[in-house]
Every structure is written in C-alpha cells, then in structure tokens.
C-alpha cells in the first residue's frame, strides 16, 4: 500500500517478534481444539499471575467483540451504560454494545481530556423518569483514554467507588492498557493496582495494539459476573477453534515483560515526537501520557505532509491531528516525520 502509515494508528504495526515466534512454536504438531490445550491453560495462569489474583480469563478476536460481549454479560436490554464521550464503545463500534446487549443504551458524558470524574457522573442519576429511562447498570472506562491520557489509580478508585455505590458494574476498555501500565509502572504501580485493587470488575486487555495478532484477553476479577460467559463467546463467533495460536502469543509476551516493554517503547517514542513538534512551534493539544500525540497543524502543513506520503487522522476540532506510536515505531521514523514537518512548515511560510 502506498504511503507511510507509521503514525496513522498503532494497529498499522506488525506482529512483534516474540508473538510471531510463539505462533511458529504453536504451529508444530497438533493440539486439542477450542481452548482445551496447554497453551490456553498457560496463558490464563500467566494473566492471573500478572494481576496477582484469581480471575476468569477468556479470549476474543478483536476489541469490539471483547467490549460488547462484556457489556452484554453485565447488562440486560433495559439497562444503561455510562461512558466518556470519546469512548470507543460509543464512537467506533457501530452500535455493537447495543446489538450484543439487545438494546442497552450507551450514555456518553463529557469529561476533561477524555477522563470522567464522579461529579460528571452524578448528574446522570437524575435523568429520566423511572421506567421511562434505562436503568443504569454499568460504567465503562477507557485506559489509556482515546485522547492519550491516563487515569491514576486514585482517580479510578473514586470512579469505581461511585459506581459500586449506585449498584453499577465497572468495565475497563484496556485496548491500550499496556501503555497506561507502562506509564504508571514508572510511578511504582502494578497491573493489580490499576484494575481490581482500584475497583475494576472486568478488563478487556488489549493485545492487538501491543504487538499481537487477532487476540484480546477478557479478565473478570469479579468472577460471578463471568457466569456462562463461555457460551457468549461461542455464540458470537469469538471462540477460536485453534485457540492455541491466540493463547500462545499471550504467554510469550507475559513471560518476560515484553508486553510492558512494548508499551513503554511506544510511550517513549510519543514523548520524543511531541517534544520535536513543540520545538517546531506546533501546539500539543493533550497531555502526552501514553502513545498518542495530538497536535494542531495548519492546513498547509497537513497538506504538505500528506503530499510527502504521511498518513494520519484529523481527530480533535478543526485542525487537531492524532499521531500514534507503537511497539514498532523507530527513531528514524520519528526523525523523518519531524524533518518533513520542518521542511513543510518552512515552505508554508
């Protein structure tokens, strides 16, 4: 495909070497089908060890299915799901949560830098008139957020405490959980601190954006919520018959911290990219806390960069663009983009 997609999305990156090696290893010989294999058992054990607790672990083939299946397990069709207005479940999943739940209403709420706060949620309690409005049942959070910001454990705890007081279950969309975890690891927080210890009931643990191929892990910390979840996975077409290929990748990246190194690498590249853009005089629109850089570019600069083959997306307001780094982002790619941005800026006057 023509053009340079290095910063278009972290899904444009390839499969990381550790995951690819695991796929090759899983391809040797034969193994039981539908998750009754040693690879799947090992992956589940490693995920439980990572989070330092017993949990129920399932696998889905993509993030949309993972999120929608979890929300369907938490909600009935007359329920409401609170989320931040930028959340993927509202903006980018083609109504999958509503479809899988059979009609639950997704209720987006504006938050600062795509992060919710309890005060913003409080107003939702007075919406509607009894049975004429959906009954609130779930709070869905995104970590890291769609604008590249990261919830601190204390912020998560404030939100989950509020949700649990209202009888709501808490779902965490962790498509970029590795990036948030890498950020907070530097401050001494563990994956457990960012999930069940902070009150999260179920996590969709992103693999695709962190170097894996066709696999997301669904981790129920409140295990009673996973009742008969395996049937939902099968009915939705998300149970891989050759699940060893799905699971082996998780074991490979968990056993030697590859998952966190991949996230940390992407975060560092985003910091370098943001610093370079700032030095050129471009405004960075959001705090750079994970692997996304949101930058304001004049129309002529954006046009010049696309003419030079760079592909990336308008995301915030009229001139705000998103640049995503990944486990695969190279120093040379960051330098080349900054050099082109400088040249185009000079040509634009």
KEKE-3310 file (N, C-alpha, C; in steps of 0.2 Angstrom, whole numbers, plus 5000, padded with zeros to 4 digits):
npx = (5004:5003:5012:5016:5012:5016:5012:4999:4990:4991:4988:4993:5005:5016:5016:5024:5041:5042:5029:5027:5036:5030:5018:5024:5029:5018:5013:5018:5016:5001:4986:4973:4957:4948:4952:4955:4969:4986:4993:4983:4979:4991:4992:4981:4985:4997:4991:4983:4993:5000:4991:4990:4980:4966:4956:4944:4947:4945:4946:4945:4943:4945:4944:4932:4922:4926:4923:4909:4904:4907:4899:4887:4886:4885:4874:4856:4844:4836:4844:4856:4872:4885:4898:4913:4913:4921:4923:4927:4917:4906:4908:4915:4911:4901:4888:4889:4889:4876:4869:4874:4869:4856:4849:4853:4856:4869:4877:4884:4896:4903:4920:4935:4949:4946:4943:4933:4925:4919:4909:4904:4897:4887:4876:4869:4861:4849:4843:4829:4813:4809:4803:4803:4816:4832:4838:4852:4867:4880:4897:4908:4925:4940:4956:4973:4965:4955:4961:4974:4977:4979:4972:4975:4978:4971:4961:4954:4949:4940:4930:4926:4921:4911:4903:4900:4893:4881:4877:4882:4891:4909:4917:4932:4939:4953:4961:4973:4979:4992:5000:4996:4999:5013:5016:5012:5019:5032:5029:5028:5017:5007:5000:4989:4986:4980:4968:4959:4962:4959:4946:4940:4930:4930:4941:4945:4958:4970:4978:4980:4984:4996:5006:5001:4993:4976:4970:4962:4962:4950:4947:4940:4938:4929:4922:4910:4902:4906:4898:4893:4899:4907:4898:4893:4904:4906:4894:4894:4904:4917:4925:4939:4943:4956:4963:4975:4984:4980:4982:4995:5002:5000:5006:5019:5022:5020:5028:5041:5040:5038:5026:5025:5037:5035:5024:5030:5040:5033:5027:5038:5043:5032:5034:5046:5042:5032:5040:5048:5039:5034:5046:5046:5037:5023:5007:5004:4990:4985:4989:5004:5003:5003:5004:5000:5000:4993:4991:4991:4989:4993:4982:4990:5002:4998:4993:5005:5012:5005:5006:5019:5018:5014:5002:4989:4977:4964:4957:4954:4944:4945:4958:4966:4976:4979:4993:5000:5010:5019:5024:5033:5038:5051:5066:5071:5060:5053:5062:5062:5049:5048:5058:5052:5041:5046:5052:5041:5034:5042:5041:5028:5028)
npy = (4994:5011:5025:5031:5024:5025:5033:5033:5024:5013:5001:4998:4993:4979:4961:4958:4952:4942:4937:4932:4922:4914:4910:4902:4892:4886:4881:4869:4852:4844:4849:4850:4856:4872:4879:4869:4866:4866:4878:4888:4886:4889:4903:4908:4906:4914:4927:4928:4927:4939:4949:4946:4938:4927:4924:4925:4921:4924:4924:4935:4939:4952:4969:4976:4966:4960:4971:4972:4960:4959:4969:4965:4954:4960:4968:4970:4972:4983:4991:5005:5011:5020:5031:5039:5053:5052:5038:5022:5013:5020:5028:5021:5008:5004:5002:4990:4987:4990:4981:4968:4968:4968:4980:4989:5005:5016:5029:5043:5054:5070:5073:5080:5081:5068:5060:5054:5060:5058:5069:5073:5061:5061:5069:5061:5053:5059:5059:5056:5047:5036:5021:5025:5028:5021:5009:5012:5002:4999:5006:5011:5013:5020:5015:5017:5033:5038:5050:5049:5051:5046:5037:5039:5028:5032:5040:5031:5023:5032:5034:5020:5018:5026:5021:5008:5011:5015:5003:4999:4989:4989:4991:4990:4997:4991:4993:5000:4996:4992:5003:5012:5005:5004:5018:5020:5011:5016:5025:5016:5008:4993:4981:4976:4986:4995:4989:4978:4981:4994:4994:4989:4979:4970:4968:4972:4967:4974:4966:4967:4980:4980:4973:4960:4947:4947:4944:4947:4949:4944:4949:4944:4950:4951:4937:4931:4938:4932:4922:4909:4914:4909:4903:4915:4919:4909:4909:4921:4919:4921:4911:4904:4890:4885:4888:4889:4896:4909:4910:4907:4918:4927:4921:4922:4936:4939:4932:4937:4951:4957:4963:4975:4981:4984:4993:5003:5007:5012:5023:5031:5035:5043:5053:5059:5062:5072:5081:5086:5091:5102:5109:5114:5123:5119:5117:5106:5097:5089:5081:5071:5056:5043:5033:5042:5057:5072:5085:5102:5107:5118:5120:5120:5114:5101:5097:5097:5087:5076:5075:5072:5059:5054:5047:5051:5055:5067:5073:5080:5094:5107:5108:5098:5084:5067:5057:5042:5031:5016:4999:4996:5008:5017:5026:5032:5034:5044:5054:5057:5061:5073:5080:5082:5089:5100:5105:5107:5116:5127:5129:5133:5145)
npz = (5000:4996:5003:5020:5034:5047:5058:5058:5065:5080:5076:5064:5064:5064:5069:5084:5087:5097:5099:5086:5085:5095:5088:5078:5085:5091:5080:5078:5076:5083:5093:5106:5102:5103:5115:5124:5127:5131:5129:5131:5144:5150:5147:5153:5166:5167:5165:5177:5186:5183:5187:5200:5206:5208:5194:5180:5164:5147:5129:5115:5097:5093:5098:5098:5099:5111:5121:5118:5121:5135:5140:5137:5145:5158:5157:5154:5142:5145:5152:5156:5150:5156:5150:5144:5133:5122:5121:5114:5113:5111:5100:5090:5087:5080:5085:5092:5106:5109:5101:5105:5118:5116:5117:5127:5132:5127:5136:5134:5142:5144:5147:5155:5145:5140:5151:5164:5179:5196:5199:5186:5183:5193:5189:5180:5188:5190:5178:5167:5170:5181:5175:5162:5157:5154:5166:5175:5174:5171:5171:5160:5157:5150:5147:5142:5138:5124:5120:5124:5137:5155:5168:5185:5198:5210:5204:5197:5208:5214:5204:5203:5216:5217:5207:5212:5223:5217:5213:5201:5189:5184:5169:5161:5147:5140:5128:5125:5137:5140:5138:5147:5158:5157:5159:5172:5179:5180:5191:5201:5202:5200:5188:5195:5204:5195:5192:5198:5212:5212:5210:5198:5189:5178:5164:5148:5140:5130:5116:5102:5099:5105:5099:5096:5086:5082:5094:5110:5128:5140:5156:5170:5186:5196:5198:5198:5189:5177:5174:5164:5153:5144:5135:5128:5122:5112:5105:5099:5089:5093:5098:5095:5085:5084:5096:5102:5095:5097:5112:5114:5110:5120:5132:5128:5127:5140:5149:5149:5151:5139:5135:5143:5140:5126:5127:5134:5125:5115:5121:5125:5112:5108:5117:5112:5099:5102:5109:5098:5089:5097:5098:5085:5086:5085:5092:5106:5110:5120:5135:5135:5139:5136:5121:5111:5101:5100:5090:5084:5068:5055:5040:5028:5032:5035:5023:5016:5022:5019:5006:5005:5008:5021:5032:5043:5055:5056:5072:5083:5085:5073:5067:5073:5075:5076:5081:5081:5091:5091:5096:5087:5081:5075:5079:5067:5060:5067:5067:5053:5051:5058:5052:5039:5043:5048:5036:5028:5035:5034:5020:5019:5025)
capx = (5000:5007:5011:5019:5007:5019:5009:4991:4987:4996:4986:4996:5011:5016:5016:5030:5045:5040:5022:5027:5039:5025:5014:5028:5030:5011:5011:5022:5011:4994:4984:4966:4954:4943:4954:4957:4976:4991:4994:4977:4980:4997:4991:4977:4989:5001:4987:4982:5000:5002:4986:4991:4973:4962:4952:4942:4950:4943:4949:4941:4947:4945:4942:4924:4919:4928:4919:4902:4902:4907:4894:4881:4886:4884:4868:4850:4842:4833:4849:4860:4879:4889:4905:4915:4910:4926:4924:4926:4910:4901:4910:4919:4910:4895:4882:4890:4887:4868:4867:4875:4865:4849:4846:4855:4858:4875:4875:4891:4896:4909:4925:4941:4954:4943:4943:4927:4926:4912:4905:4901:4893:4882:4871:4866:4856:4843:4840:4823:4808:4808:4804:4804:4823:4835:4841:4859:4869:4887:4901:4913:4931:4945:4963:4973:4959:4955:4965:4980:4978:4980:4969:4979:4974:4966:4955:4950:4946:4935:4925:4923:4918:4904:4899:4898:4888:4875:4875:4884:4897:4914:4921:4938:4942:4960:4964:4980:4981:4999:5003:4994:5003:5020:5017:5011:5024:5037:5027:5028:5010:5007:4993:4984:4984:4976:4962:4954:4963:4956:4938:4938:4926:4932:4946:4947:4966:4972:4983:4981:4988:5003:5010:4999:4988:4970:4968:4961:4960:4944:4948:4934:4941:4923:4921:4902:4900:4908:4894:4891:4902:4910:4893:4893:4910:4905:4888:4896:4909:4923:4929:4944:4944:4963:4964:4982:4988:4978:4984:5002:5005:5000:5011:5026:5024:5019:5033:5047:5039:5038:5020:5026:5042:5031:5020:5035:5043:5028:5026:5044:5043:5027:5037:5051:5039:5029:5045:5051:5034:5034:5051:5045:5031:5016:5004:5002:4983:4983:4995:5006:5004:5003:5007:4997:5002:4988:4994:4987:4993:4989:4980:4996:5007:4995:4993:5012:5015:5001:5009:5026:5017:5012:4995:4987:4970:4961:4954:4951:4942:4946:4965:4969:4978:4982:4999:5000:5017:5018:5030:5037:5040:5058:5069:5072:5053:5051:5066:5060:5042:5050:5061:5047:5036:5050:5053:5034:5032:5046:5039:5022:5029)
capy = (5000:5017:5030:5029:5023:5024:5036:5033:5020:5008:4994:4998:4990:4972:4957:4959:4946:4937:4934:4928:4916:4910:4907:4897:4886:4883:4878:4862:4846:4845:4851:4850:4862:4876:4881:4863:4865:4868:4885:4892:4885:4893:4910:4910:4906:4920:4933:4928:4929:4946:4953:4944:4936:4923:4928:4921:4924:4922:4927:4937:4940:4959:4973:4977:4960:4960:4976:4971:4954:4960:4974:4961:4950:4965:4972:4967:4976:4989:4995:5010:5011:5026:5031:5046:5054:5049:5031:5018:5009:5025:5032:5017:5001:5003:5000:4983:4986:4990:4975:4962:4968:4968:4986:4993:5012:5019:5036:5047:5060:5074:5073:5084:5076:5061:5057:5055:5062:5057:5074:5072:5055:5062:5072:5055:5049:5062:5059:5051:5047:5029:5016:5028:5029:5015:5009:5012:4996:4998:5011:5009:5017:5018:5016:5024:5036:5040:5056:5048:5052:5040:5038:5037:5023:5036:5043:5025:5021:5037:5032:5014:5018:5030:5016:5002:5014:5015:4996:4998:4986:4993:4988:4994:4995:4992:4992:5002:4996:4991:5009:5015:5002:5006:5024:5020:5007:5021:5028:5011:5005:4987:4980:4975:4992:4998:4986:4975:4985:5001:4993:4987:4972:4966:4972:4970:4968:4974:4963:4969:4987:4979:4968:4953:4946:4944:4942:4952:4945:4947:4946:4945:4950:4949:4931:4929:4941:4928:4916:4906:4919:4905:4902:4921:4919:4904:4911:4927:4918:4923:4906:4901:4883:4883:4894:4889:4902:4915:4910:4906:4924:4930:4918:4924:4942:4940:4928:4941:4958:4960:4967:4981:4985:4986:4999:5009:5009:5017:5029:5035:5037:5048:5059:5062:5065:5078:5086:5088:5096:5108:5113:5117:5128:5117:5116:5099:5098:5085:5078:5065:5051:5036:5033:5046:5064:5076:5091:5106:5108:5122:5116:5119:5109:5095:5095:5096:5081:5070:5075:5068:5052:5053:5046:5051:5057:5073:5069:5085:5100:5108:5107:5094:5078:5062:5053:5036:5027:5008:4995:4996:5014:5018:5033:5035:5037:5050:5059:5058:5065:5079:5084:5084:5094:5107:5107:5109:5122:5132:5131:5136:5152)
capz = (5000:4995:5008:5026:5039:5054:5064:5057:5071:5082:5073:5057:5066:5063:5075:5087:5086:5102:5097:5080:5087:5098:5083:5075:5090:5092:5074:5077:5078:5084:5100:5107:5100:5107:5121:5128:5125:5136:5128:5134:5151:5152:5146:5159:5173:5167:5166:5184:5190:5182:5191:5207:5209:5204:5189:5174:5158:5140:5123:5109:5092:5092:5104:5098:5102:5118:5124:5118:5125:5142:5142:5137:5151:5163:5156:5151:5136:5148:5156:5153:5151:5156:5147:5142:5126:5117:5122:5108:5113:5108:5094:5085:5087:5075:5089:5094:5113:5109:5097:5109:5124:5114:5117:5132:5130:5129:5138:5134:5146:5143:5153:5153:5142:5139:5158:5168:5186:5199:5198:5180:5183:5197:5185:5177:5192:5190:5171:5165:5175:5182:5170:5156:5156:5155:5172:5175:5176:5170:5170:5156:5157:5145:5150:5142:5135:5117:5119:5126:5144:5159:5174:5190:5202:5214:5200:5196:5214:5215:5200:5204:5222:5215:5203:5216:5227:5214:5210:5194:5187:5181:5164:5158:5140:5140:5121:5126:5144:5141:5138:5153:5164:5157:5162:5179:5182:5182:5197:5206:5202:5197:5185:5200:5207:5190:5190:5204:5218:5211:5210:5191:5189:5172:5160:5141:5140:5123:5113:5095:5099:5108:5095:5095:5080:5082:5101:5116:5133:5144:5163:5175:5193:5199:5194:5197:5183:5171:5174:5157:5148:5138:5130:5124:5117:5107:5101:5095:5084:5095:5101:5090:5085:5085:5101:5104:5092:5101:5118:5114:5110:5127:5136:5125:5129:5148:5152:5150:5152:5133:5135:5146:5136:5120:5129:5136:5119:5111:5125:5124:5105:5108:5120:5108:5094:5104:5110:5092:5087:5101:5096:5079:5087:5085:5099:5108:5112:5125:5139:5131:5144:5133:5115:5106:5101:5097:5088:5080:5062:5050:5034:5023:5034:5035:5016:5014:5025:5016:4999:5006:5009:5028:5033:5049:5055:5060:5077:5088:5082:5065:5065:5078:5072:5080:5078:5086:5090:5093:5098:5081:5079:5075:5079:5061:5058:5071:5064:5046:5051:5061:5047:5034:5046:5047:5029:5025:5039:5031:5013:5020:5027)
cpx = (5004:5006:5015:5014:5010:5016:5001:4988:4992:4994:4989:5003:5010:5015:5023:5034:5043:5033:5023:5031:5035:5020:5018:5028:5023:5009:5014:5017:5004:4992:4976:4963:4950:4945:4956:4964:4980:4992:4989:4978:4985:4995:4986:4981:4994:4997:4985:4988:5001:4997:4986:4984:4970:4957:4950:4944:4947:4946:4944:4946:4949:4942:4935:4920:4920:4923:4912:4900:4902:4901:4887:4880:4884:4877:4862:4848:4839:4838:4853:4868:4882:4896:4906:4914:4915:4927:4923:4919:4905:4902:4913:4917:4903:4889:4883:4888:4879:4866:4868:4871:4858:4845:4848:4858:4865:4874:4882:4890:4903:4913:4931:4946:4952:4943:4937:4929:4919:4907:4901:4896:4886:4875:4866:4860:4850:4840:4834:4818:4806:4809:4804:4811:4826:4838:4848:4862:4877:4890:4907:4919:4936:4952:4968:4967:4960:4959:4972:4982:4977:4976:4974:4974:4969:4960:4951:4946:4940:4929:4922:4919:4911:4900:4896:4892:4881:4873:4877:4891:4902:4918:4926:4940:4949:4964:4971:4982:4988:5003:5002:4998:5010:5021:5017:5016:5030:5036:5026:5021:5010:5000:4988:4981:4979:4970:4958:4956:4960:4948:4936:4935:4929:4936:4946:4954:4968:4978:4985:4986:4995:5007:5008:4994:4982:4968:4968:4960:4955:4946:4943:4938:4935:4920:4914:4899:4901:4903:4891:4894:4905:4905:4892:4898:4909:4899:4890:4901:4916:4928:4933:4945:4951:4966:4971:4986:4986:4982:4992:5006:5005:5005:5018:5027:5023:5025:5040:5046:5039:5032:5021:5031:5039:5028:5025:5038:5039:5027:5032:5044:5038:5030:5042:5047:5035:5034:5047:5046:5033:5040:5051:5039:5024:5014:5002:4995:4982:4990:4997:5008:5005:5007:5004:4999:4996:4990:4990:4992:4989:4988:4986:5001:5004:4995:5000:5014:5011:5004:5016:5024:5014:5005:4994:4980:4968:4957:4951:4950:4944:4953:4969:4970:4981:4988:5000:5007:5015:5024:5035:5040:5048:5060:5070:5065:5051:5055:5064:5053:5044:5053:5057:5042:5040:5051:5046:5032:5036:5044:5032:5022:5027)
cpy = (5006:5021:5027:5030:5023:5027:5036:5029:5015:5001:4993:4994:4982:4968:4957:4952:4940:4933:4930:4922:4911:4906:4901:4891:4883:4879:4871:4857:4848:4847:4851:4856:4866:4878:4875:4861:4868:4875:4889:4891:4889:4900:4912:4910:4912:4926:4933:4930:4937:4951:4951:4942:4931:4926:4923:4924:4920:4926:4929:4939:4948:4963:4975:4972:4959:4964:4974:4965:4955:4964:4970:4956:4954:4967:4968:4973:4983:4993:5000:5009:5018:5026:5038:5047:5052:5042:5027:5015:5014:5027:5027:5010:4999:5000:4993:4982:4985:4983:4969:4962:4968:4974:4991:5000:5014:5027:5040:5053:5064:5074:5077:5079:5069:5057:5059:5057:5060:5062:5074:5067:5057:5064:5066:5052:5053:5062:5054:5051:5039:5025:5019:5030:5023:5015:5008:5005:4995:5005:5008:5014:5015:5020:5013:5027:5037:5046:5055:5049:5046:5042:5036:5032:5027:5038:5037:5023:5026:5035:5025:5014:5021:5025:5011:5005:5014:5008:4995:4994:4990:4989:4993:4992:4997:4991:4994:5002:4995:4998:5013:5012:5003:5013:5024:5016:5011:5024:5022:5007:4998:4986:4979:4981:4996:4995:4984:4979:4992:5000:4991:4980:4968:4971:4968:4972:4968:4970:4966:4975:4986:4974:4961:4953:4943:4941:4947:4947:4948:4944:4949:4944:4948:4943:4929:4932:4937:4922:4915:4911:4915:4904:4909:4921:4915:4906:4917:4925:4920:4917:4903:4894:4881:4889:4894:4894:4908:4915:4910:4913:4928:4927:4921:4931:4944:4937:4932:4949:4961:4965:4974:4985:4988:4993:5005:5011:5014:5023:5034:5038:5043:5054:5062:5065:5072:5083:5090:5093:5102:5112:5117:5123:5126:5116:5109:5100:5094:5083:5072:5060:5044:5036:5037:5053:5067:5083:5095:5108:5113:5118:5115:5114:5102:5092:5093:5089:5075:5070:5071:5061:5050:5052:5046:5055:5063:5070:5074:5092:5101:5107:5102:5087:5073:5058:5048:5032:5020:5005:4995:5002:5015:5025:5036:5038:5043:5056:5062:5062:5072:5083:5086:5089:5101:5109:5110:5116:5128:5134:5134:5143:5153)
cpz = (5000:5001:5015:5031:5046:5060:5063:5063:5073:5080:5066:5058:5065:5069:5078:5087:5091:5101:5090:5081:5091:5093:5079:5079:5091:5086:5073:5080:5079:5092:5100:5104:5105:5114:5126:5128:5131:5135:5131:5141:5154:5152:5152:5165:5173:5168:5174:5188:5189:5186:5198:5210:5205:5200:5184:5168:5151:5135:5118:5103:5090:5098:5104:5101:5109:5123:5124:5121:5132:5144:5142:5143:5158:5163:5153:5146:5139:5152:5152:5155:5151:5154:5145:5135:5120:5116:5115:5108:5111:5101:5088:5084:5084:5079:5092:5101:5113:5106:5102:5115:5122:5115:5123:5129:5132:5130:5139:5138:5144:5149:5150:5151:5141:5145:5161:5175:5189:5198:5192:5180:5188:5194:5182:5181:5192:5183:5171:5171:5176:5176:5163:5153:5158:5162:5172:5178:5176:5169:5166:5155:5152:5147:5145:5138:5128:5115:5122:5133:5148:5166:5179:5195:5207:5210:5198:5202:5215:5211:5201:5211:5221:5211:5207:5221:5224:5211:5203:5194:5183:5176:5162:5151:5140:5133:5122:5134:5145:5141:5144:5159:5163:5160:5169:5183:5184:5189:5203:5207:5198:5193:5190:5203:5202:5188:5196:5210:5218:5209:5203:5192:5184:5167:5153:5140:5133:5121:5106:5095:5102:5105:5094:5088:5082:5089:5106:5122:5138:5151:5168:5182:5197:5196:5193:5191:5176:5170:5166:5152:5142:5133:5125:5119:5111:5102:5097:5090:5086:5098:5095:5091:5087:5090:5103:5101:5095:5108:5119:5114:5117:5132:5134:5128:5137:5151:5153:5150:5145:5132:5137:5142:5129:5121:5130:5130:5115:5115:5124:5117:5104:5111:5116:5102:5096:5106:5104:5089:5090:5099:5090:5080:5086:5092:5100:5112:5118:5129:5135:5137:5142:5126:5109:5107:5097:5096:5083:5074:5057:5043:5029:5025:5034:5027:5013:5016:5021:5009:4999:5008:5016:5028:5041:5049:5059:5066:5082:5085:5075:5063:5069:5075:5077:5077:5084:5085:5093:5095:5093:5078:5080:5076:5073:5058:5061:5068:5057:5046:5053:5056:5041:5037:5046:5040:5026:5029:5035:5024:5014:5022:5034)
residu = (UNK:UNK:UNK:UNK:UNK:UNK:UNK:UNK:UNK:UNK:UNK:UNK:UNK:UNK:UNK:UNK:UNK:UNK:UNK:UNK:UNK:UNK:UNK:UNK:UNK:UNK:UNK:UNK:UNK:UNK:UNK:UNK:UNK:UNK:UNK:UNK:UNK:UNK:UNK:UNK:UNK:UNK:UNK:UNK:UNK:UNK:UNK:UNK:UNK:UNK:UNK:UNK:UNK:UNK:UNK:UNK:UNK:UNK:UNK:UNK:UNK:UNK:UNK:UNK:UNK:UNK:UNK:UNK:UNK:UNK:UNK:UNK:UNK:UNK:UNK:UNK:UNK:UNK:UNK:UNK:UNK:UNK:UNK:UNK:UNK:UNK:UNK:UNK:UNK:UNK:UNK:UNK:UNK:UNK:UNK:UNK:UNK:UNK:UNK:UNK:UNK:UNK:UNK:UNK:UNK:UNK:UNK:UNK:UNK:UNK:UNK:UNK:UNK:UNK:UNK:UNK:UNK:UNK:UNK:UNK:UNK:UNK:UNK:UNK:UNK:UNK:UNK:UNK:UNK:UNK:UNK:UNK:UNK:UNK:UNK:UNK:UNK:UNK:UNK:UNK:UNK:UNK:UNK:UNK:UNK:UNK:UNK:UNK:UNK:UNK:UNK:UNK:UNK:UNK:UNK:UNK:UNK:UNK:UNK:UNK:UNK:UNK:UNK:UNK:UNK:UNK:UNK:UNK:UNK:UNK:UNK:UNK:UNK:UNK:UNK:UNK:UNK:UNK:UNK:UNK:UNK:UNK:UNK:UNK:UNK:UNK:UNK:UNK:UNK:UNK:UNK:UNK:UNK:UNK:UNK:UNK:UNK:UNK:UNK:UNK:UNK:UNK:UNK:UNK:UNK:UNK:UNK:UNK:UNK:UNK:UNK:UNK:UNK:UNK:UNK:UNK:UNK:UNK:UNK:UNK:UNK:UNK:UNK:UNK:UNK:UNK:UNK:UNK:UNK:UNK:UNK:UNK:UNK:UNK:UNK:UNK:UNK:UNK:UNK:UNK:UNK:UNK:UNK:UNK:UNK:UNK:UNK:UNK:UNK:UNK:UNK:UNK:UNK:UNK:UNK:UNK:UNK:UNK:UNK:UNK:UNK:UNK:UNK:UNK:UNK:UNK:UNK:UNK:UNK:UNK:UNK:UNK:UNK:UNK:UNK:UNK:UNK:UNK:UNK:UNK:UNK:UNK:UNK:UNK:UNK:UNK:UNK:UNK:UNK:UNK:UNK:UNK:UNK:UNK:UNK:UNK:UNK:UNK:UNK:UNK:UNK:UNK:UNK:UNK:UNK:UNK:UNK:UNK:UNK:UNK:UNK:UNK:UNK:UNK:UNK:UNK:UNK:UNK:UNK:UNK:UNK:UNK:UNK:UNK:UNK:UNK:UNK:UNK:UNK:UNK:UNK:UNK:UNK:UNK:UNK:UNK:UNK:UNK:UNK:UNK:UNK:UNK:UNK:UNK:UNK:UNK:UNK:UNK:UNK)
# end
